[in-house]
Amino acid sequence: MRRMRAARLIKMVLLLQSRPSMTAAELARELEVSERTVTRDAQALSEAGVPVYADRGRAGGYRLIGGYRTRLTGLARSEAEALFLSGVPGALREMGLDDVASAARLKVSAALLPSLRDAPDSAAQRFHLDAPAWFREPATPALLPVVAEAVWDDRRIGAVYRRGETVVERDLEPYGLVLKAGVWYLCARVGDGGAFRTYRIDRFDAVEVRDEHFDRDPEFGLPRYWAEQAERFARSILRAEVVVRLSPDGVRRLPYAVDPLSAREALAGAGGPDAEGWVTVTVPVESEEVAHTQLTALGPEAEVLAPGSLRDRFAADAARLAARYGRGEVS
């Protein structure tokens, strides 16, 4: 309890140092206490030698006098690390680090010159990252805070993981977390110095954080590892090919209809335009079914040449559309 109050008093000083003045209601809201507690804390600070002055009246509030500045602005390691994630508020909250990041931002604000103290608010008004994909309710995996704690502390974990219908147990060295389109992944090393693998956090049934720490491989880079894994995964599912003839508009729209890797490879291998300005490309796809769904988005700007079965499906689609739209005006 004493430790909690000491932390609250420090936060109150930092708040007053970062702003000209604050009302009791504003302080109570920031500190998550009652206004009566704010009054008692202000009196305790004053008795301890911190020059907190209370302006009376309806427009009054609390402020520091005499240019007082505390030196309690040094960042703890956890605060400094969390500060670099402060542009991802949702991710911080899901990992249980929002309080640490808030303390770090407050300390940085308190250390800024008065003319720069609006910088955090100014930046927040101009940039916001919304990580989850559209049309999906983001769900925070229940075990994410536990895994995140192990990642920050470089502590081994024992995990029970679901892989399809199979449940496996793994001893892991958790290296890093990745948030991809609203889904959390753990990049970890299996056992003691084994291979690096990627796990979906929402497929962990149980996680035990061990007391034992592990030594990180200095050659491991999380952004590089994830980029390599993402490309490898994309290539692994592209098991088929379709030959498509594209109009100039179809060429422009192809990267929005199929996987970006597929579009890049297809357009890189494209020949020159024909007499009508169309180009023929070979597009790597996951399957004929997926290709049908994806290429439908291109409408009349694409003509499937092969395989014949897929061309037949598009021909059937075109016939059905022609019949439907050729019925005359809608009554």
C-alpha positions in Angstrom: 0.0 0.0 0.0 2.8 2.4 0.8 4.5 1.6 -2.4 1.3 2.3 -4.3 1.0 5.7 -2.6 4.6 6.6 -3.3 4.1 5.8 -7.0 1.0 7.9 -7.0 2.8 10.9 -5.3 5.6 10.7 -7.9 3.1 10.6 -10.7 1.3 13.7 -9.2 4.5 15.6 -9.2 5.3 14.7 -12.8 1.8 15.7 -13.9 2.1 19.1 -12.2 5.6 19.5 -13.7 4.4 18.8 -17.2 1.5 21.3 -17.1 1.0 24.9 -15.8 -1.7 23.8 -13.4 -4.4 21.1 -12.9 -7.7 21.0 -11.1 -8.4 18.5 -8.4 -10.9 16.8 -10.7 -8.3 16.5 -13.5 -5.7 15.1 -11.1 -8.3 12.7 -9.6 -9.1 11.4 -13.1 -5.4 10.9 -14.1 -4.5 9.3 -10.8 -7.8 7.3 -10.6 -8.5 8.4 -7.0 -11.0 10.7 -5.3 -10.6 14.5 -5.1 -10.3 14.1 -1.4 -7.3 11.8 -1.9 -5.8 14.4 -4.2 -6.1 17.0 -1.5 -4.4 14.8 1.1 -1.6 13.9 -1.4 -1.0 17.5 -2.2 -0.7 18.3 1.5 1.7 15.3 2.0 3.9 16.6 -0.9 3.9 20.1 0.6 5.0 18.7 4.0 7.8 16.8 2.3 9.1 20.0 0.8 7.6 19.8 -2.7 6.2 23.4 -3.3 2.7 22.4 -4.4 0.4 25.5 -4.3 -3.4 25.4 -4.3 -5.2 28.2 -6.1 -8.6 28.6 -4.5 -11.8 29.4 -6.3 -13.9 27.8 -9.1 -11.0 28.3 -11.6 -8.4 27.2 -9.2 -6.2 24.1 -9.1 -2.8 22.9 -8.1 0.6 23.9 -9.5 4.3 23.8 -8.6 5.8 27.2 -7.7 9.3 28.6 -7.9 10.2 26.7 -11.1 10.4 23.5 -9.1 11.6 20.5 -11.2 12.0 17.0 -9.9 14.8 14.7 -11.1 12.5 11.7 -10.8 12.2 11.6 -14.6 14.7 8.8 -15.4 13.1 6.0 -17.4 13.1 2.5 -16.0 14.1 -0.2 -18.5 10.6 -1.5 -18.9 9.3 2.0 -19.4 11.9 2.8 -22.1 11.1 -0.4 -23.9 7.3 0.3 -23.7 7.8 3.8 -25.0 8.9 2.5 -28.4 5.5 0.8 -28.6 3.5 3.8 -27.5 2.2 4.3 -31.1 0.4 1.0 -30.8 -2.0 1.6 -27.9 -4.2 -1.4 -28.5 -1.2 -3.8 -28.5 0.1 -2.3 -25.3 -3.2 -2.7 -23.6 -3.5 -6.4 -24.7 0.0 -7.2 -23.5 -0.7 -5.5 -20.1 1.8 -2.7 -20.7 -0.4 0.3 -20.9 0.4 1.5 -17.4 4.1 1.2 -18.0 3.9 3.1 -21.3 1.8 5.8 -19.6 4.4 6.3 -16.9 7.1 6.5 -19.6 5.2 9.1 -21.7 4.6 11.1 -18.5 8.3 11.2 -17.6 9.3 12.2 -21.1 6.7 15.0 -21.1 7.9 16.2 -17.7 11.4 16.4 -19.0 10.5 18.4 -22.1 10.8 22.2 -22.4 7.5 24.0 -21.8 7.3 25.0 -25.4 7.4 21.3 -26.5 5.0 19.8 -23.9 2.2 19.7 -26.4 4.2 17.5 -28.7 2.7 14.1 -27.5 -0.9 15.4 -27.9 0.0 16.9 -31.3 1.4 13.6 -32.5 -1.5 11.7 -31.2 -3.9 13.9 -33.2 -2.0 13.2 -36.4 -1.2 9.5 -36.2 -3.0 6.4 -35.0 -2.4 2.8 -35.8 -5.5 0.5 -36.0 -4.0 -2.9 -36.4 -7.0 -5.3 -36.7 -8.4 -6.1 -40.1 -11.8 -4.7 -41.2 -15.0 -6.7 -40.6 -13.4 -8.7 -37.7 -14.0 -8.4 -34.0 -10.5 -8.4 -32.4 -10.2 -10.9 -29.6 -7.3 -10.7 -27.2 -5.9 -14.2 -26.4 -6.3 -14.8 -22.7 -2.6 -16.0 -22.4 -1.1 -13.0 -24.2 0.0 -11.1 -21.1 1.7 -14.2 -19.7 3.5 -14.8 -22.9 4.4 -11.1 -23.2 5.9 -11.1 -19.7 8.1 -14.1 -20.6 9.2 -12.4 -23.8 10.2 -9.2 -22.0 12.1 -11.1 -19.2 13.8 -13.7 -21.6 12.3 -16.5 -19.5 11.6 -20.0 -20.9 8.1 -21.2 -21.0 6.3 -24.6 -21.1 3.3 -24.5 -23.5 0.4 -26.7 -24.5 -0.3 -25.9 -28.1 -3.2 -27.0 -30.4 -2.2 -27.9 -34.0 -5.4 -28.9 -35.8 -6.8 -31.9 -33.9 -3.5 -32.5 -32.3 -2.3 -31.1 -28.9 1.4 -30.9 -28.3 3.7 -29.8 -25.4 6.6 -27.6 -26.1 9.5 -26.1 -24.2 10.1 -22.7 -25.8 12.5 -19.8 -25.7 10.1 -16.9 -26.5 11.9 -14.4 -28.7 9.3 -12.0 -29.9 5.6 -11.1 -30.5 4.1 -10.1 -33.8 0.6 -8.6 -34.3 -0.6 -9.3 -37.9 -4.0 -8.1 -39.0 -5.4 -8.5 -35.4 -3.8 -11.9 -34.8 -1.0 -12.3 -32.3 2.0 -14.7 -33.0 4.9 -15.8 -30.9 8.3 -16.3 -32.6 10.1 -18.8 -30.4 13.0 -21.2 -30.3 12.2 -24.8 -29.6 14.0 -26.4 -26.6 17.6 -25.3 -25.9 19.0 -23.9 -29.1 16.6 -25.6 -31.5 14.9 -24.3 -34.6 12.8 -21.1 -34.6 9.1 -21.6 -35.0 6.0 -19.4 -35.2 2.9 -20.0 -33.0 -0.5 -18.4 -32.9 -1.1 -17.2 -29.3 -4.8 -18.0 -29.4 -3.9 -21.7 -29.9 -2.1 -22.0 -26.6 -4.2 -23.9 -24.1 -1.7 -23.4 -21.2 1.5 -21.5 -20.6 3.9 -21.9 -17.7 6.6 -19.3 -17.3 9.7 -20.9 -15.9 12.2 -19.3 -13.5 15.0 -20.1 -15.9 16.2 -17.4 -18.3 17.7 -18.0 -21.7 20.5 -16.2 -23.6 19.3 -14.6 -26.8 20.9 -15.4 -30.1 22.6 -12.1 -31.1 22.1 -12.9 -34.8 18.3 -13.1 -34.4 16.3 -10.2 -35.8 12.6 -10.2 -35.3 11.6 -8.1 -38.4 13.9 -10.1 -40.7 12.7 -13.4 -39.3 9.0 -12.4 -39.7 9.5 -11.1 -43.2 11.2 -14.4 -44.2 8.5 -16.5 -42.6 5.7 -14.5 -44.2 7.2 -14.9 -47.7 7.8 -18.6 -47.1 4.3 -19.1 -46.0 2.9 -17.2 -48.9 5.0 -19.3 -51.3 4.0 -22.6 -49.6 0.3 -22.1 -50.3 0.7 -21.0 -54.0 0.6 -24.5 -55.5 -1.2 -23.8 -58.8 -1.0 -21.4 -61.7 -3.5 -19.7 -64.0 -2.8 -17.9 -67.2 -4.7 -14.7 -67.5 -5.0 -12.0 -70.1 -5.3 -8.5 -68.6 -6.4 -5.1 -69.8 -4.4 -2.1 -68.7 -6.9 -1.5 -65.9 -6.7 -5.2 -65.0 -2.9 -4.9 -64.7 -3.4 -2.0 -62.3 -6.0 -3.8 -60.3 -4.3 -7.2 -60.1 -2.3 -6.5 -56.9 -5.6 -5.7 -55.1 -7.3 -8.9 -56.3 -4.6 -11.6 -55.6 -1.8 -12.1 -53.1 0.8 -9.3 -53.5 3.5 -11.9 -54.0 1.5 -13.6 -56.8 0.9 -10.2 -58.4 4.6 -9.3 -58.3 5.7 -12.5 -59.8 3.0 -12.5 -62.5 3.7 -8.9 -63.6 7.5 -9.4 -63.5 7.1 -12.3 -66.0 4.6 -10.5 -68.3 5.4 -10.1 -71.9 4.6 -7.0 -74.0 1.1 -5.9 -74.8 -0.8 -7.3 -77.7 -2.6 -5.3 -80.4 -5.4 -4.4 -78.0 -3.0 -3.3 -75.3 -3.7 -6.4 -73.2 -0.9 -8.5 -71.6 -0.8 -12.2 -70.7 0.5 -13.2 -67.3 0.9 -16.5 -65.3 -0.4 -16.0 -61.8 0.6 -18.3 -58.9 -2.5 -19.2 -56.9 -3.5 -21.3 -53.9 -6.1 -23.3 -55.8 -8.5 -23.1 -58.7 -11.3 -22.3 -56.3 -9.4 -19.4 -54.7 -8.4 -18.1 -58.1 -12.0 -18.1 -59.2 -13.0 -15.9 -56.2 -10.0 -13.6 -56.6 -10.1 -13.0 -60.3 -13.9 -12.5 -60.3 -13.0 -9.1 -58.7 -11.4 -8.0 -62.0 -14.6 -8.5 -63.9 -14.3 -7.8 -67.7 -10.8 -6.6 -67.3 -9.5 -10.2 -67.2 -9.8 -13.2 -69.4 -8.7 -16.6 -68.1 -6.9 -18.6 -70.7 -5.9 -21.7 -68.7 -6.6 -24.0 -67.1 -9.6 -24.9 -69.3 -11.7 -25.9 -66.3 -11.4 -22.4 -64.7 -12.0 -20.7 -68.1 -15.2 -22.8 -68.4 -16.3 -21.6 -64.9 -15.9 -17.9 -65.9 -17.7 -18.6 -69.2 -20.6 -20.1 -67.2 -20.6 -17.0 -64.9 -20.6 -14.7 -67.9 -23.5 -16.5 -69.5 -25.5 -16.3 -66.2 -24.8 -12.6 -65.9 -25.8 -12.0 -69.5 -29.0 -13.8 -69.0 -29.8 -12.0 -65.8 -29.0 -8.5 -67.1 -30.5 -9.2 -70.5 -34.0 -9.6 -69.1 -34.9 -5.9 -69.7 -35.6 -3.1 -67.3 -36.2 -3.9 -63.6 -39.8 -3.2 -62.7 
